[in-house]
Amino acid sequence: MSASDHPVDHDVHSHGDTHGHGTMRSYVVGFLLSAVLTAIPFWLVMTGALQPGATAALVIGLAIAQILVHTVCFLHVNTSSEGGWTLVAYVFTGVIVFITIAGSVWIMYHLNTNMMPGMPTGQVSGTP
Amino acid sequence: MADKLDQQSRNEAAASPTFHLMEDEHGHGHGSPTMLGFWIYLMSDALIFAGLFATFGVLSTSYAGGPTPREIFELPLVALNTAILLVSSITFGFAMLAMEGGKVRTVQLWMLVTGLLGAAFVGVELYEFANLIAEGATPQRSGFLSAFFTLVSTHGLHVTLGIVWILVMLVQLQQRGLHVENKRRLMCLSMFWHFLDVIWIGVFTFVYLLGTIR
C-alpha cells in the first residue's frame, strides 16, 4: 500500500479505531447491568433489609461498580481509544476526585471532633 | 519482514510529505483532537462536581435544627428520576448506533426521545425542589440544604444545557445531515450525556440513599 492510498483507506474505515465505539451488545449489556446495580441499592435502602452500616458499604460498592459499567459500556473508555489518553485522564481524574472528597470529609470530621471539645456538635455544625 | 515494510512505507512517506494525512485527521470525526479535548473538559467538569460532593460531604449533617434527609427526601421520586436518566442513556446509545449506520431520521428520532426523557428528568427535579421549598426546606435553611441544592441543581443545569444541545443538533441534522462535523458533535454530545448519568450515580448514592440511612 502506498502512502497516497492511505487517506482513502482511512475514509473507508470512517468509523476508525481511534475512539471507542459502542455496539448494540455493549449498550444493552450496560443498560441491564446498570438497571440491576441501581435497583439493588434502592431496594436495600427502601426496605431496610440490612443493618445501616452494611447497607452503606454495599450501596457505595454498587455505585462504584455502576460507574465502571457506564465508563466501559457507554463512554467506551479503554486502553485503545485516543491512544489510551482518555484512560490516563480518567484514572488521573478518579484519583483527584477521591483525594478531594475523602480528604475534605476526613479533615473536616477531625476538625469538628477535635477542635471544639466543649461545644456540642449540633452547635459546631449549626452555622447555617 | 513487517519491520521492513514499515520502513519502506515510512521512506515513501518521507519522500512525499503527507500533509493530506493531517488534513484527513483534522476533518475526521474520530481522529480529530476534538474528542480528546472534549474528554479533558468532561474530566475537569468532574472536578467541579468533586468540589461540590466534598462540600456536601462536609455539610451533610449540618441541619441547623432544620429538616433531615430522612424527613424530606422522597426515594420513589428519586428512583423514577434515576430510571428516566438511565433509559435516556440507552436511547442516546441507539442514536449513536443509527449514526454509525448513517440513518439520519433514526438518529433524530432517538435524539428526540432522549431530549424528552431529559426534559422529564428536569421536570421531576423541579417538582421535587418546589415541594421542598413549599415545606420550608429552602437552600438558606441550613448548610446541608445549601450544599444539597447547589450540587443537585448544578447537575440539573448540566442536563438542561444537554437538552439545549440536543435541540441544536436536531436542527443541524435537519439542515446538513450526517456529515463529518455533525458526527463529531454527536459523539461529543453522547459523551456529555453519558457523563451526566455517571454524575447522577454519585448524586443518588451519596445524597439520597446514604442521606436516608444516616
Interface residues (C-beta under 8 A of the other chain):
Chain A: M1 S2 A3 S4 H6 P7 H10 D11 S14 H15 G16 T18 H19 H21 G22 T23 M24 Y27 V28 G30 F31 S34 A35 T38 P41 F42 V45 M46 G48 P52 T55 A56 V59 I60 L62 A63 Q66 I67 H70 T71 F74 L75 E82 W85 T86 A89 Y90 F92 T93 I96 V97 T100 I101 G103 S104 V105 M108 G122 S125 G126 T127 P128
Chain B: S9 E12 A13 S16 T18 H20 L21 D24 H28 G29 H30 G31 M35 L36 W39 I40 M43 A46 L47 F49 A50 G51 F53 A54 T55 G57 V58 L59 T61 S62 Y63 A64 G65 L75 V78 A79 T82 A83 L86 S89 I90 G93 F94 M96 L97 E100 Q140 R141 S142 G143 S146 M187 M191 H194 F195 D197 V198 I201 G202 F204 T205 F206 L209 L210 T212 I213 R214
